[in-house]
Amino acid sequence: MSMDTNMETHETTDTIERLESEVRSYCRMWPATFATARGSRIWDVDGNAYLDFFSGAGALNYGHNDPAMKRALLEHLADDGIVHSLDTTTVAKRRFLERFEEVILKPRGLDHKVMFPGPTGTNAVESAMKLARKITGREQVVGFTNAFHGMTIGSLAVSGNGAKRLGAGVALTSGTSVPYDGYFGDDVDTIAYLDALMDDSGSGFEKPAAVIVETVQAEGGINMCSREWLRALRELCTKHDVLLIVDDIQAGCGRTGTFFSYEFADIEPDIITLSKSLSGFGLPFAITTFRRELDVFNPGEHNGTFRGSNPAFVTATAALSRWDDDRLERSTAAKAEVVAAALDGLVEAYPDHVIERRGRGLLQGIECAPGIALAVAKHAFELGLIVETAGASDEVLKLLPALTISDDELNEGLGLIATSIADVVEARTPVAVG
Ligand SMILES: *Cc1c(COP(=O)(O)O)cnc(C)c1O
C-alpha cells in the first residue's frame, strides 16, 4: 500500500469523526473507508477486498455496479437526458412505466396504478397510509410486532422497535401494534385474535384504515409469516373493509425468489410499497402501487421534489430485464437451498449458540444466543465478509447476498460465516484446566 493512500485514509476518517453526526451506525460495525465495488465484492482504500453479504440492506439485489445498468445510466447522462423532472412527463419515466406494466404488473394480473411518492422507502409507506386514510376516513393503521416501515413519524407509528420509536420524540398515536404470525408460538392464531377485536364493538379496538405487513420482517429479525396466515390476513381485511398494504421494500424485487414477496400466498394486496432494490443500481427510488379504483388522490395532494429522478427510472428499467424470464427466480431458489443447508448445518453444529434458521429465498438468517450474532458479524468483517445483524436485540445474523452472486462467492461467504462462528464460540468456551 502506498503512503499516499494511507494518509488519505486517516484524513478522511478524521474529517468524518469531526464533522459527521454520531447518528451514523453501520460504519461502527465496518470500520473501513470503502472505495470501489463490483458485483458482490467491495474494496477499501487500502486495497482490502470484502465479500458483500449485506447488499446495501437489500438495495443492491443485483450487486454493485451492474454493467448493463451502468451502461444505460452513462448513456442517458452522455446524451444530456433529463435528470430531475418532478412529476413532469419524461421519456425515461414513460419507458419505466411501460416496462413495469409489461414485465411485472400484466403477467401477475395486477390492474394497479403507480405513484412516485418520493425517493425513499418511508416516502412510499407514508403515501400508502395517507391514501388508505383518505379512502376509509379512518386514522389508525395496524402494524405488527417487530415490524419496520421507516423512520418518519407515520412509519415509526407502525414499527415495533422501541429505541427507534423513542427517537421520534413525539407520541406515535396513528398506529396500533398487534401480534405477528408466531408471536405467541405456533399454537396461537393471531389472525383470529385480530378478527375478534375487530368484530367486537366492546373490544376498545379502533377500526383501522389499513393493515400494513411485511411477509418477511427483515429488520425485525427475519420473522416470516406462513402462506395460510397471509391468506387469512387478506380475508380478514376484505371482511372488515380494511385495506391491506404489503410493504415489499426489502422483501420485494426478488429477494425471496418471486418479484413480490407475497406471491407465494396467491393473494393480491390493495396497496404495495417498493423501494430499496427497485432502481437496481442503488439509486434512491420508490413507488407505491394500488388497485386502480383506489386512486382517489387529488393532483398535488402528495408531493415531493425528488419524485422524478430519471437516472433511477433508467437503471430501474434496465433492472426489469432480469424479469423477462424466470431465470433469476430459479437461480434464487437454488441459491436459497444452498444457504438453508449451510445454516441448518450451523444450527446442528452449535446447539448452544445457534438457535434456529429463519427466512426464505435469499433473505435468511440464524437466531443466535445473546451476544453471539453481533460478535460473529464483527469477526466476519475481520475475515473479509460484510454481514449484518437484525432483531430488537441484534440476536439474528442476517444474510443478504446479492441475488446475482456466483456459487463460488456464495460458498466462500458461507464458509467465512462458519469460520467466524467457530472462532467466536471457541473464544467463549472456558479452557479446561489441569
Ligand atoms: C428499509 C425499509 C423501509 C424504509 O425505507 P427507507 O428508504 O430507509 O426510508 C420501509 N420498510 C421496509 C420493510 C424496509 O426494509
The ligand as an ORCA input file, in Angstrom:
! r2SCAN-3c Opt
* xyz 0 1
  C     -35.811     -0.086      4.578
  C     -37.265     -0.278      4.775
  C     -38.162      0.802      4.843
  C     -37.699      2.224      4.815
  O     -37.029      2.574      3.660
  P     -36.086      3.879      3.680
  O     -35.629      4.031      2.281
  O     -34.983      3.592      4.645
  O     -36.951      5.003      4.138
  C     -39.502      0.526      4.965
  N     -39.964     -0.737      5.034
  C     -39.145     -1.789      4.972
  C     -39.713     -3.169      5.028
  C     -37.766     -1.605      4.867
  O     -36.947     -2.649      4.857
*
